[in-house]
Amino acid sequence: MFMNLSPRIFGLIFILVAGSPSLSAKHNLQDTLNKHTENYINLEFSNDIFFKTDYYFTHGFLLELQIERLALRLSDRLNLYTRKPVERRYNYNLQQNIYTPVNYTTDTINYHDRPYAGTLSLSYKEEIYIGNTQNTFGISIGALGKPSGAEQIQNFIHSVIHNNLSIGWDNQINTDIIINFHYTYCRRLVSSEYFDFTGSALINAGTLNTDLSGKLNFRLGKYNHRFGDSGPLKTNQRRENWQYYLYLGIIPKLVLFNATLQGGVINRSKDEHVFTYDQIENLVLGIEWGLVIGYRGFLFAFRANSITPEFEGGKPHAFASLQLKYLF
């Protein structure tokens, strides 16, 4: 059912994002821009243990930092988006993701199951806000394979929680380089005091992921920021002490390349277990939802994600994330 819906949702998102006027565009944009750039530190822990599974995307860690004085300001130097009023944010993140097959207690390769894979990357992003739109540019560099430390981190976690160790990491995808570029265009389509609806178009291109996706995101509750949980405030006033809201996102994706399934682009081997392009699912549908609670500069979030099968014969999968963020 999800696969039949994916192309329709994907098309709807791009029609809405490209062509729909925002209902909040009537407001004076100069009044709604936040003049104070917030710095923050953000920690996020993701795992499928929340859904009592331990396979596919099984663990992730993210450390994100936004500090104005560390910015490279590439968009400024290139004179991108000079139209006024405009706001910019700059941030770095360090991320590790771990992927395993269903049965990780054997070193025998199941060629119909997901290969072992780990990634470790450092990313730099610049977010540009103009009116009711957000443009995000990013670049990631890092490593796929053994240098990611995926084997060590997974088995350390398993030893702490007294779970079986994974013994199949010798079969993981070969070491390779990650160089990936990212662009997102997001537009607020509907907004009110306690509800908003945004549409996004996302592009990834590089040695880790090449894909095109859309996103429809609904948010309900009391929130401070016009996009997500940072950036310009809803008004030019200071942020409220308390915020709390629910959100739901629908994400259809057209997958052209995924190195965690197909192997790297440089250090390929005939002996490694990877899938061919024909064996991966090109249309994937993701659904995410969550609860965000914030007080002053602190923010806590629980986020759940589910995704349709990513390869031929694969299963749907779900995982969840815990986020702790401090804005200062």
Secondary structure, DSSP 8 states (H G I E B T S, - for coil): -HHHHHHHHHHHHHHHHHH---TTTTS-HHHHS--S---EEEEEEEEGGGGT--SEEEEEEEEEEE-GGG---HHHHTT----SS-EEEEEEEEEEEEEE-S--S--S--TTS---EEEEEEEEEEEEEETTEEEEEEEEEEEESGGG-HHHHHHHHHHHTT------GGGS---EEEEEEEEEEEEEEEE-SSEEEEEEEEEEEESSEEEEEEEEEEEEEE-SBSSTTSSSBSSSS---SEEEEEEEEEEEEEEEEEHHHH--SSS--TTS----GGGB-SEEEEEEEEEEEEETTEEEEEEEEEE--SBTT---EEEEEEEEEEE-
